[in-house]
Amino acid sequence: MYDGHPNQGMRCLLDVVAGVNAGLAGQTLEWEVFDVRQRAELPGLDHDVFLSSGGPGGPFDGDGTTWEKRYFEWLAAVLAHNRSRDGSPKFVCAICYSFELVARFSGCARVTRRRSTSFGVMPIHLTAAGRQDPLFRGLSDPFYGLDFRDWQVVQPDRWVLDALGGSVLALEKPRPHVPLERSVMALRLSPEVVGLQFHPEADLEGVRRVYVDPERQAWVLRRRGQAKVDEIAARVEDPRYLEPTHRTVLPSFLRDAVARL
């Protein structure tokens, strides 16, 4: 979903998959990469587990395009297959941009533009359901995740989630001085389909390359001031912030999917 833009996300995702594969006893993962937004490439249901990445731009940019139509058709096929219980389930983890598309398509929540960009290594607060979810087992509450977005998923529809067997797992930090709803940072659309607003794949190497870049720092400085620049730099260099999330969330999703298959 990166639309040809340079990024660290794909390297991080492939590293996570390879790391989980290396730790499996008696099993081997095979994987394939699909270029959705540039080439309208979508996998078929002969695959078992799907990681749908973050990407640039807004979640309505693809409205009416071939790639978005095919993406929504693929998602509909996954959900229908899982509802039918015909064969093994199909597992999806949708990250950031993809999460916003999943929310749009399913109607499980509203997708709106934020009043200001959320940017940095941010605290993420678990709900009661999130504290019981194996995705976050072993993480603190709050835990920290890389967040960079102009859009948000808000006002989850309990009827839709209940019908699909889903639940809200995590919310952004409380902001008592701001009269706005806290955005959803993680949810299960169904037992097999997870949406994450933050970037669980982010590792220290990739974040250092992106967020300590002088141009990026200048961008933050203009909008948020020196204190925000210093906060991001400190959290990027401190392994207590992003490393536990990197080691836990996506590996847990993949290992759980393999076990259930």
KAQUI-V107596 format. One record per pair of residues at least 4 apart in sequence whose C-alpha atoms are under 6 Angstrom apart, sorted by the first residue. I is the first residue (numbers start at 1). J is the second residue. D is the distance in whole Angstrom. If there is no record, write none. Layout:
i:I j:J d:D
i:I j:J d:D
This chain:
i:1 j:36 d:6
i:1 j:37 d:6
i:1 j:53 d:6
i:1 j:55 d:5
i:2 j:55 d:4
i:3 j:37 d:5
i:3 j:38 d:5
i:8 j:206 d:6
i:12 j:201 d:6
i:13 j:201 d:6
i:21 j:29 d:6
i:34 j:41 d:5
i:35 j:39 d:6
i:35 j:41 d:5
i:36 j:40 d:4
i:36 j:41 d:5
i:37 j:67 d:6
i:40 j:67 d:4
i:48 j:90 d:5
i:49 j:90 d:6
i:49 j:91 d:5
i:49 j:92 d:6
i:50 j:92 d:5
i:51 j:92 d:6
i:51 j:93 d:5
i:52 j:94 d:5
i:52 j:98 d:6
i:53 j:95 d:5
i:54 j:95 d:5
i:54 j:96 d:5
i:54 j:97 d:5
i:54 j:98 d:6
i:55 j:97 d:6
i:59 j:101 d:6
i:62 j:68 d:6
i:77 j:81 d:6
i:82 j:89 d:5
i:91 j:192 d:5
i:91 j:193 d:6
i:92 j:193 d:5
i:93 j:194 d:5
i:93 j:195 d:6
i:94 j:98 d:5
i:94 j:99 d:5
i:94 j:195 d:5
i:95 j:99 d:5
i:95 j:196 d:5
i:95 j:197 d:6
i:96 j:196 d:6
i:96 j:197 d:4
i:96 j:198 d:6
i:99 j:195 d:5
i:102 j:106 d:6
i:103 j:107 d:6
i:103 j:108 d:5
i:103 j:109 d:6
i:108 j:156 d:6
i:108 j:157 d:5
i:108 j:160 d:5
i:109 j:154 d:6
i:109 j:155 d:5
i:109 j:156 d:4
i:109 j:157 d:5
i:110 j:153 d:6
i:110 j:154 d:5
i:110 j:155 d:6
i:111 j:152 d:6
i:111 j:153 d:5
i:112 j:151 d:6
i:112 j:152 d:6
i:113 j:150 d:6
i:113 j:151 d:4
i:114 j:150 d:5
i:114 j:151 d:5
i:117 j:149 d:6
i:117 j:150 d:5
i:118 j:148 d:5
i:118 j:149 d:5
i:119 j:147 d:5
i:119 j:148 d:4
i:120 j:146 d:6
i:120 j:147 d:5
i:120 j:232 d:6
i:121 j:145 d:5
i:121 j:146 d:5
i:122 j:144 d:5
i:122 j:145 d:6
i:123 j:142 d:6
i:123 j:143 d:6
i:123 j:144 d:4
i:124 j:142 d:5
i:124 j:143 d:5
i:124 j:144 d:6
i:124 j:172 d:5
i:125 j:141 d:6
i:125 j:142 d:5
i:125 j:170 d:5
i:125 j:171 d:5
i:126 j:130 d:5
i:126 j:131 d:6
i:126 j:169 d:6
i:126 j:170 d:4
i:127 j:169 d:5
i:127 j:170 d:5
i:129 j:169 d:6
i:130 j:169 d:4
i:135 j:249 d:5
i:135 j:252 d:5
i:135 j:253 d:6
i:136 j:249 d:6
i:144 j:241 d:6
i:145 j:198 d:6
i:146 j:198 d:6
i:146 j:199 d:5
i:147 j:198 d:5
i:152 j:183 d:6
i:153 j:183 d:6
i:153 j:184 d:5
i:154 j:183 d:5
i:154 j:184 d:6
i:158 j:162 d:6
i:161 j:165 d:6
i:161 j:166 d:5
i:161 j:167 d:6
i:162 j:166 d:6
i:164 j:190 d:5
i:165 j:190 d:5
i:166 j:188 d:5
i:166 j:189 d:4
i:166 j:190 d:4
i:167 j:187 d:6
i:167 j:188 d:5
i:168 j:187 d:4
i:169 j:186 d:5
i:169 j:187 d:5
i:170 j:185 d:5
i:170 j:186 d:5
i:171 j:183 d:6
i:171 j:184 d:5
i:171 j:185 d:5
i:172 j:182 d:6
i:172 j:183 d:6
i:172 j:185 d:6
i:185 j:196 d:6
i:185 j:197 d:5
i:186 j:195 d:6
i:186 j:196 d:4
i:187 j:194 d:6
i:187 j:195 d:5
i:188 j:193 d:6
i:188 j:194 d:4
i:189 j:193 d:5
i:189 j:194 d:6
i:200 j:246 d:5
i:201 j:246 d:6
i:204 j:208 d:6
i:207 j:211 d:6
i:208 j:212 d:5
i:217 j:221 d:6
i:220 j:224 d:6
i:221 j:225 d:4
i:221 j:226 d:6
i:224 j:228 d:6
i:232 j:236 d:6
i:239 j:243 d:5
i:245 j:249 d:6
i:248 j:252 d:6
i:251 j:255 d:6
i:252 j:256 d:6
